[in-house]
Amino acid sequence: MLMRRLVLAIPLLIGILFFTFMLIRLGGQDPVGLLAGPTATTEEIEIVRAELGLDKPLFTQFWLFLGDVVQGDIGKSWISNRSVTLDILERIPITLELLLWGVALGSVIGVPVGLRAAFRHDKWFDHISRGISLLGFSIPTYFLALLLLFVFFFLLGWSPPGMGRISLLISPPPTVTGSYLIDGLLAGDLEVARSAVAQLILPIIAVAIISAAPIVKHTRAIALEIISSDFVRFARASGLPSEKVSRIVLKNSSTPVTTFIGTELTGLVGSVSLIEFVFAWGGVGQYGLNAIIRGDFAAVQGYVLFLALFSLVVFIIVDLLVLVLEPRAVAE
């Protein structure tokens, strides 16, 4: 199963790169004029275009780009003139820190609430949880991040300003993992660790809210389907205690819930980019969003490639977890 997924991923990645490559070049945004400057002559503009390789046919540009990607070279950012590969590698731990903590908190809240709502179908708890879940679905990500800053920083003063991952008055710790919290603890600098935690709280809450809402909804739906299944009805008819019936439901819900959380994790990277932008987080999401706004082709291509590879890695990890939770999946 894992090998089949890896084999199928190769043409999928090539297709994603191809469509991204073509779309951003046919989108009408030309960075040559920006890079050449407002006073550049026609000859100077053509020289810049040739240096960037944009004077070649599109398919030739794509094959050259694909050859570079195979060698691990995504290209240079046309705005910063730095390697896109290095830019993204530096920012991956920053995004993962926010994404994994947020989804973990959302799962810790969403899975138990969804299960409890399923066991209390059409009761008051079920109605309240569905209403709150619907609210989490409805609120725009960008507005949610701004709302949290407005309430907890501007009105209440409980949170530091959304200006990065650490206070501007504190020097960052030596880089080991890329996470200021972990690196601060490794360096024994509690002031850095405390500042990192303070800056993490609001972004993590924002990610947790947007991840918990669909987790509650789908966990409830999965558990309800299992509760209404024949084997659960038979277990109840046989006189099994409610605790044992609940364990049966939990065990059979674990695989589909785990699969859904993995899918949710891959889909949240785009939403996290808006949260990173509001809180000036500096991760891959903010990097990709800035690249899209500025028309930095190489950075956009690197960002999309990161999203595709991240999804592939998450799906492989989910497959391994499914094999642990449900060994019968090996036969499939």
C-alpha positions as CSV (number, residue, x, y, z in Angstrom):
1,M,0.0,0.0,0.0
2,L,2.8,2.4,0.9
3,M,4.8,1.6,-2.2
4,R,1.7,2.0,-4.4
5,R,1.2,5.5,-2.9
6,L,4.8,6.4,-3.5
7,V,4.7,5.3,-7.1
8,L,1.5,7.2,-7.7
9,A,2.9,10.3,-6.1
10,I,5.6,10.8,-8.7
11,P,3.3,11.6,-11.7
12,L,1.0,13.5,-9.2
13,L,3.9,15.8,-8.1
14,I,4.9,16.4,-11.7
15,G,1.4,17.3,-12.6
16,I,1.1,19.7,-9.7
17,L,4.4,21.3,-10.7
18,F,3.3,21.6,-14.3
19,F,-0.1,23.2,-13.6
20,T,1.4,25.6,-11.0
21,F,4.2,26.5,-13.4
22,M,1.8,27.3,-16.2
23,L,-0.8,29.1,-14.2
24,I,1.5,31.6,-12.5
25,R,3.1,32.4,-15.9
26,L,-0.3,32.8,-17.7
27,G,-1.8,34.8,-14.8
28,G,-0.7,38.1,-16.3
29,Q,1.8,39.0,-13.5
30,D,5.2,39.9,-15.0
31,P,8.0,40.4,-12.4
32,V,10.5,41.6,-15.0
33,G,9.3,45.2,-14.9
34,L,9.5,45.2,-11.1
35,L,13.0,43.8,-11.1
36,A,14.3,46.0,-13.8
37,G,13.0,49.1,-12.2
38,P,10.7,51.9,-13.4
39,T,13.4,53.7,-15.4
40,A,14.6,50.6,-17.3
41,T,14.8,50.8,-21.0
42,T,13.4,48.1,-23.3
43,E,16.8,46.6,-23.9
44,E,17.5,46.4,-20.1
45,I,14.1,44.7,-19.6
46,E,14.9,42.2,-22.3
47,I,18.3,41.5,-20.7
48,V,16.6,40.8,-17.3
49,R,14.1,38.6,-19.0
50,A,16.9,36.6,-20.6
51,E,18.8,36.2,-17.3
52,L,15.7,34.8,-15.7
53,G,15.1,32.4,-18.6
54,L,11.7,33.9,-19.4
55,D,12.5,34.5,-23.0
56,K,12.3,30.8,-23.8
57,P,9.1,28.9,-24.7
58,L,7.0,27.9,-21.7
59,F,7.5,24.1,-22.2
60,T,11.3,24.6,-22.4
61,Q,11.2,26.7,-19.2
62,F,9.2,23.9,-17.5
63,W,11.6,21.1,-18.5
64,L,14.6,23.2,-17.4
65,F,12.8,23.9,-14.1
66,L,11.9,20.2,-13.6
67,G,15.5,19.2,-14.2
68,D,16.6,21.6,-11.5
69,V,14.0,20.3,-9.1
70,V,15.2,16.7,-9.5
71,Q,18.6,18.0,-8.4
72,G,17.1,19.7,-5.3
73,D,17.3,23.2,-6.8
74,I,14.0,25.0,-6.9
75,G,15.6,28.3,-8.0
76,K,16.3,31.7,-6.5
77,S,13.7,34.1,-5.2
78,W,13.5,37.0,-7.6
79,I,12.7,39.3,-4.7
80,S,15.3,38.4,-2.1
81,N,17.8,36.7,-4.5
82,R,18.2,33.8,-2.1
83,S,17.8,30.1,-2.7
84,V,14.1,29.1,-2.4
85,T,15.1,25.7,-1.1
86,L,17.0,27.2,1.8
87,D,14.3,29.8,2.5
88,I,11.7,27.0,2.7
89,L,13.9,24.6,4.8
90,E,14.5,27.4,7.3
91,R,10.8,28.1,7.6
92,I,9.5,24.5,7.8
93,P,10.1,24.1,11.6
94,I,8.4,27.5,12.2
95,T,5.2,26.4,10.4
96,L,5.2,22.9,11.8
97,E,5.5,24.2,15.3
98,L,2.3,26.3,14.9
99,L,0.4,23.7,12.8
100,L,1.1,20.6,14.9
101,W,0.5,22.3,18.2
102,G,-2.8,23.8,16.9
103,V,-4.1,20.6,15.3
104,A,-3.1,18.6,18.4
105,L,-5.1,20.9,20.6
106,G,-8.0,20.9,18.2
107,S,-7.9,17.1,18.1
108,V,-7.8,16.8,21.9
109,I,-10.9,19.0,22.1
110,G,-12.7,17.9,18.9
111,V,-12.5,14.1,19.2
112,P,-13.9,13.8,22.7
113,V,-16.6,16.4,22.0
114,G,-17.6,14.6,18.8
115,L,-17.8,11.2,20.5
116,R,-19.8,12.6,23.4
117,A,-22.2,14.3,21.0
118,A,-22.7,10.9,19.1
119,F,-23.4,9.0,22.4
120,R,-25.9,11.8,23.3
121,H,-27.5,12.0,20.0
122,D,-30.2,14.7,19.8
123,K,-29.6,15.7,23.4
124,W,-28.7,19.2,24.6
125,F,-25.0,18.5,24.5
126,D,-25.3,17.3,20.8
127,H,-27.2,20.5,19.8
128,I,-24.7,22.8,21.6
129,S,-21.6,21.1,20.1
130,R,-23.1,21.2,16.6
131,G,-23.9,24.9,17.0
132,I,-20.3,25.7,18.2
133,S,-18.9,23.5,15.4
134,L,-21.0,25.4,12.8
135,L,-19.7,28.7,14.2
136,G,-16.1,27.4,13.8
137,F,-16.8,26.5,10.2
138,S,-18.4,29.9,9.5
139,I,-15.9,32.4,10.9
140,P,-13.2,33.4,8.3
141,T,-9.6,32.4,9.3
142,Y,-8.2,35.9,8.8
143,F,-11.0,37.5,10.8
144,L,-10.6,35.0,13.6
145,A,-6.9,35.8,14.0
146,L,-7.6,39.5,14.0
147,L,-10.4,39.1,16.5
148,L,-8.2,37.2,18.9
149,L,-5.6,39.9,18.7
150,F,-8.2,42.7,19.2
151,V,-9.8,41.0,22.3
152,F,-6.8,39.6,24.1
153,F,-4.1,42.1,23.1
154,F,-5.9,45.4,22.5
155,L,-8.9,45.2,24.9
156,L,-7.7,42.9,27.7
157,G,-3.9,43.3,27.4
158,W,-3.4,39.6,28.3
159,S,-1.4,38.8,25.2
160,P,1.8,40.3,23.6
161,P,1.4,42.0,20.2
162,G,1.3,39.7,17.1
163,M,4.8,40.6,16.0
164,G,6.7,37.4,15.5
165,R,7.6,34.3,17.5
166,I,9.5,36.1,20.3
167,S,9.6,39.5,21.9
168,L,11.6,42.1,20.0
169,L,13.5,42.9,23.2
170,I,14.9,39.3,23.5
171,S,17.6,37.8,21.4
172,P,16.8,34.5,19.8
173,P,18.4,31.3,21.1
174,P,21.0,29.4,19.1
175,T,19.2,27.5,16.3
176,V,18.9,23.8,16.9
177,T,15.4,22.8,15.9
178,G,14.1,26.1,14.5
179,S,11.5,26.3,17.4
180,Y,12.3,29.2,19.7
181,L,10.4,27.3,22.5
182,I,12.4,24.1,22.2
183,D,15.7,25.9,21.4
184,G,15.2,28.2,24.4
185,L,14.7,25.1,26.7
186,L,17.7,23.4,25.2
187,A,19.8,26.5,25.9
188,G,18.4,26.8,29.4
189,D,17.1,30.2,28.6
190,L,13.8,30.4,30.4
191,E,13.2,34.0,29.4
192,V,13.2,33.0,25.8
193,A,11.0,30.0,26.4
194,R,8.4,32.1,28.3
195,S,8.4,34.7,25.5
196,A,8.0,32.0,22.9
197,V,5.1,30.4,24.8
198,A,3.4,33.8,25.2
199,Q,3.7,34.4,21.4
200,L,2.5,30.9,20.6
201,I,-0.8,31.0,22.6
202,L,-3.0,33.1,20.3
203,P,-1.9,31.6,17.0
204,I,-2.3,28.1,18.4
205,I,-5.8,28.9,19.6
206,A,-6.7,30.2,16.2
207,V,-5.4,27.0,14.5
208,A,-7.1,24.8,17.1
209,I,-10.5,26.5,16.5
210,I,-10.5,26.1,12.8
211,S,-9.3,22.5,13.1
212,A,-11.6,21.4,16.0
213,A,-14.8,22.4,14.2
214,P,-14.5,19.9,11.3
215,I,-13.1,17.3,13.7
216,V,-16.1,17.5,16.0
217,K,-18.5,17.2,13.0
218,H,-16.8,14.2,11.3
219,T,-16.0,12.4,14.6
220,R,-19.7,12.7,15.5
221,A,-20.8,11.4,12.1
222,I,-18.3,8.5,12.2
223,A,-19.3,7.5,15.7
224,L,-23.0,7.7,14.9
225,E,-22.6,5.4,11.9
226,I,-20.7,2.8,14.1
227,I,-23.3,3.1,16.9
228,S,-26.1,2.3,14.5
229,S,-24.2,-0.7,13.0
230,D,-25.4,-4.3,13.4
231,F,-22.5,-5.4,15.6
232,V,-23.0,-2.6,18.1
233,R,-26.7,-3.4,18.3
234,F,-25.9,-7.0,18.8
235,A,-23.5,-6.1,21.6
236,R,-26.2,-4.1,23.3
237,A,-28.8,-6.8,22.8
238,S,-26.4,-9.3,24.3
239,G,-26.4,-7.3,27.6
240,L,-22.8,-5.9,27.4
241,P,-22.2,-3.1,29.8
242,S,-22.3,0.4,28.3
243,E,-18.6,0.9,29.1
244,K,-17.7,-2.1,26.9
245,V,-20.0,-0.9,24.1
246,S,-18.3,2.5,24.3
247,R,-14.9,0.8,24.0
248,I,-16.1,-1.1,20.9
249,V,-17.3,2.2,19.3
250,L,-14.0,3.9,20.2
251,K,-11.9,1.2,18.7
252,N,-13.8,1.1,15.5
253,S,-13.9,4.9,15.2
254,S,-10.1,5.3,15.7
255,T,-9.1,4.4,12.1
256,P,-11.5,6.7,10.2
257,V,-11.0,9.5,12.7
258,T,-7.2,9.2,12.4
259,T,-7.5,9.3,8.6
260,F,-9.7,12.4,8.7
261,I,-7.3,14.2,11.0
262,G,-4.4,13.5,8.7
263,T,-6.5,14.8,5.7
264,E,-7.4,17.9,7.8
265,L,-3.8,18.5,8.6
266,T,-2.8,18.7,5.0
267,G,-5.7,21.0,4.2
268,L,-4.9,23.5,7.0
269,V,-1.6,24.6,5.7
270,G,-3.3,27.1,3.4
271,S,-5.4,28.4,6.3
272,V,-2.4,28.7,8.5
273,S,-0.7,31.0,6.0
274,L,-3.3,33.6,6.8
275,I,-2.8,33.2,10.6
276,E,1.0,33.5,10.0
277,F,0.4,36.6,8.0
278,V,-1.7,38.3,10.8
279,F,0.8,37.3,13.6
280,A,3.9,38.0,11.4
281,W,5.0,34.4,12.2
282,G,7.5,34.1,9.4
283,G,6.8,30.5,8.4
284,V,6.4,28.8,5.0
285,G,2.7,29.9,4.8
286,Q,3.6,33.6,5.2
287,Y,6.5,33.1,2.8
288,G,4.2,31.6,0.1
289,L,1.5,34.2,0.6
290,N,4.0,37.0,0.1
291,A,5.4,35.3,-2.9
292,I,1.9,35.1,-4.5
293,I,1.2,38.8,-3.8
294,R,4.6,39.9,-5.2
295,G,4.6,37.5,-8.2
296,D,7.8,35.7,-7.2
297,F,7.5,32.7,-9.5
298,A,10.3,30.6,-8.1
299,A,9.1,31.1,-4.5
300,V,5.5,30.3,-5.4
301,Q,6.6,27.1,-7.2
302,G,8.7,26.1,-4.1
303,Y,5.7,26.8,-1.8
304,V,3.4,24.6,-3.9
305,L,6.0,21.8,-4.0
306,F,6.3,22.0,-0.2
307,L,2.5,21.6,0.1
308,A,2.5,18.6,-2.1
309,L,5.4,16.9,-0.4
310,F,4.0,17.7,3.0
311,S,0.7,16.1,2.0
312,L,2.5,13.0,0.8
313,V,4.5,12.6,4.0
314,V,1.3,13.1,6.1
315,F,-0.6,10.5,4.1
316,I,2.3,8.0,4.5
317,I,2.4,8.6,8.3
318,V,-1.4,8.1,8.4
319,D,-1.1,4.9,6.5
320,L,1.4,3.6,9.0
321,L,-0.9,4.6,11.9
322,V,-3.8,2.8,10.2
323,L,-1.7,-0.3,9.9
324,V,-1.0,-0.2,13.7
325,L,-4.7,0.5,14.6
326,E,-6.1,-1.9,12.0
327,P,-3.7,-4.6,11.0
328,R,-6.2,-6.1,8.6
329,A,-5.4,-3.1,6.3
330,V,-2.1,-4.9,5.4
331,A,-4.1,-7.3,3.3
332,E,-5.5,-4.5,1.2
